[in-house]
Amino acid sequence: MSRPEDGYVNASGDILICASGDLAEGGLGKRFPVQVHGDETTGFVVRYGGVVYGYLNRCAHVPIELDWAEGEFFESSGLYLMCATHGAVYAPDTGKCEGGPCTGAHLRKIMAVERDGQVYWRPDDIVKPVEA
C-alpha cells in the first residue's frame, strides 16, 4: 500500500492523505502539502459529525496557519476549529467563521474523499499538488 508521502494518486486523481482510522471525531487533524498560486502551503482534514472535511490551512482573517501544534485544529470542546493566533472560531462542517475578527468569512474548502478505509484530497483550479 502506498503511503501519503509517496504521493499516491488513485484513478480518480485523488491524492492519499491518511487511513480513515487516523482521524478521530473532534480530534487531531492531518496536514498535507498543497500549492496555491505557485506557493507551497498546507491543507488539512478533520473528522466532525462522522464526516471528513478538508480546508486550506489559512485563517480567513490573516493568511496564517490555524493549528496550535501540528494537527491541533479543534478548540477544547471539539466543536469548533480555532485559529491559534487570534482565536477566530470556525464551524468544522462549513468552514464559516462563527466568532472572532473574521466573523462571516469562510475557510477555503478542499474536497476530501473517504473511500475504502482511506482519506484522499482532490485538487481543483486553485489548490493543486506540490510539484516534486
C-alpha positions as CSV (number, residue, x, y, z in Angstrom):
1,M,0.0,0.0,0.0
2,S,1.3,3.5,-0.8
3,R,1.8,6.0,2.0
4,P,0.7,9.7,1.7
5,E,4.3,10.8,1.5
6,D,4.7,8.6,-1.6
7,G,2.2,10.9,-3.4
8,Y,-0.2,8.1,-4.3
9,V,-2.8,9.2,-6.7
10,N,-5.8,7.0,-7.4
11,A,-7.6,6.5,-10.8
12,S,-9.9,9.5,-9.9
13,G,-7.0,11.8,-9.5
14,D,-7.5,11.9,-5.7
15,I,-4.3,12.1,-3.5
16,L,-3.9,9.9,-0.4
17,I,-3.7,11.7,2.9
18,C,-4.1,9.0,5.6
19,A,-6.0,6.0,6.8
20,S,-9.6,6.7,7.9
21,G,-8.8,5.5,11.3
22,D,-6.2,8.2,11.8
23,L,-8.9,10.8,12.1
24,A,-10.9,10.7,15.4
25,E,-14.1,12.6,15.9
26,G,-13.1,16.1,17.0
27,G,-9.5,15.0,17.4
28,L,-6.2,15.7,15.7
29,G,-6.4,16.6,12.0
30,K,-3.9,15.6,9.3
31,R,-2.0,18.2,7.4
32,F,-0.8,17.7,3.8
33,P,1.2,19.7,1.3
34,V,-0.5,21.8,-1.3
35,Q,0.3,24.5,-3.8
36,V,-1.8,27.7,-4.2
37,H,-0.9,30.2,-7.0
38,G,2.6,28.7,-7.1
39,D,3.2,29.0,-3.3
40,E,3.6,25.9,-1.2
41,T,1.4,25.7,1.9
42,T,-0.7,23.1,3.7
43,G,-4.2,21.8,3.7
44,F,-5.8,19.8,6.5
45,V,-8.6,17.3,7.1
46,V,-10.6,16.7,10.3
47,R,-13.5,14.4,11.3
48,Y,-16.6,16.1,12.6
49,G,-20.1,14.5,12.8
50,G,-18.7,11.3,11.3
51,V,-17.7,13.1,8.1
52,V,-14.2,14.2,6.9
53,Y,-13.8,17.8,6.0
54,G,-10.8,19.5,4.2
55,Y,-9.7,23.1,4.2
56,L,-6.7,25.2,3.2
57,N,-4.7,25.8,6.4
58,R,-5.0,29.6,6.3
59,C,-7.1,31.7,8.6
60,A,-9.7,33.8,6.8
61,H,-8.6,36.9,8.8
62,V,-4.8,36.8,8.1
63,P,-3.4,34.1,5.9
64,I,-1.5,32.2,8.6
65,E,-1.8,28.5,9.6
66,L,-4.5,27.7,12.1
67,D,-3.2,24.8,14.1
68,W,-1.7,25.3,17.6
69,A,0.7,22.4,17.2
70,E,0.7,20.0,14.2
71,G,-2.8,18.7,13.7
72,E,-4.4,20.6,16.6
73,F,-7.2,22.4,14.9
74,F,-10.1,22.0,17.3
75,E,-10.6,24.1,20.4
76,S,-11.0,22.3,23.7
77,S,-14.7,21.3,23.3
78,G,-14.1,19.7,19.9
79,L,-17.0,21.7,18.4
80,Y,-15.1,24.4,16.5
81,L,-11.9,24.8,14.6
82,M,-9.9,27.6,16.1
83,C,-7.1,29.9,14.8
84,A,-4.2,29.6,17.2
85,T,-3.1,33.2,16.6
86,H,-6.2,35.3,17.2
87,G,-8.9,32.9,18.3
88,A,-11.2,33.0,15.3
89,V,-13.6,30.0,15.6
90,Y,-14.9,28.1,12.5
91,A,-17.7,25.6,12.1
92,P,-15.9,22.4,11.1
93,D,-18.7,21.3,8.6
94,T,-18.9,24.6,6.7
95,G,-15.7,26.5,7.4
96,K,-17.7,29.6,8.3
97,C,-16.2,31.9,10.9
98,E,-18.7,31.9,13.8
99,G,-16.7,34.3,16.0
100,G,-13.6,36.5,16.1
101,P,-12.1,39.1,13.8
102,C,-13.4,37.5,10.6
103,T,-17.0,36.6,11.6
104,G,-18.9,35.5,8.5
105,A,-15.9,34.8,6.4
106,H,-15.0,31.2,5.3
107,L,-12.0,28.9,5.2
108,R,-11.1,27.8,1.7
109,K,-12.6,24.3,1.2
110,I,-10.6,21.4,-0.2
111,M,-12.6,18.4,-1.4
112,A,-11.9,15.5,0.9
113,V,-13.0,12.0,-0.1
114,E,-13.2,9.0,2.2
115,R,-13.3,5.6,0.5
116,D,-12.2,2.1,1.3
117,G,-10.7,3.0,4.6
118,Q,-8.6,5.8,3.2
119,V,-8.9,9.6,3.1
120,Y,-7.9,11.5,-0.1
121,W,-8.0,15.1,-1.2
122,R,-9.0,16.2,-4.7
123,P,-7.1,19.1,-6.4
124,D,-9.1,21.9,-8.0
125,D,-8.4,25.0,-10.1
126,I,-6.7,26.8,-7.2
127,V,-5.4,24.1,-4.8
128,K,-3.0,21.8,-6.5
129,P,-0.5,19.2,-5.5
130,V,3.1,20.3,-4.8
131,E,5.3,19.6,-7.7
132,A,8.3,17.5,-7.0
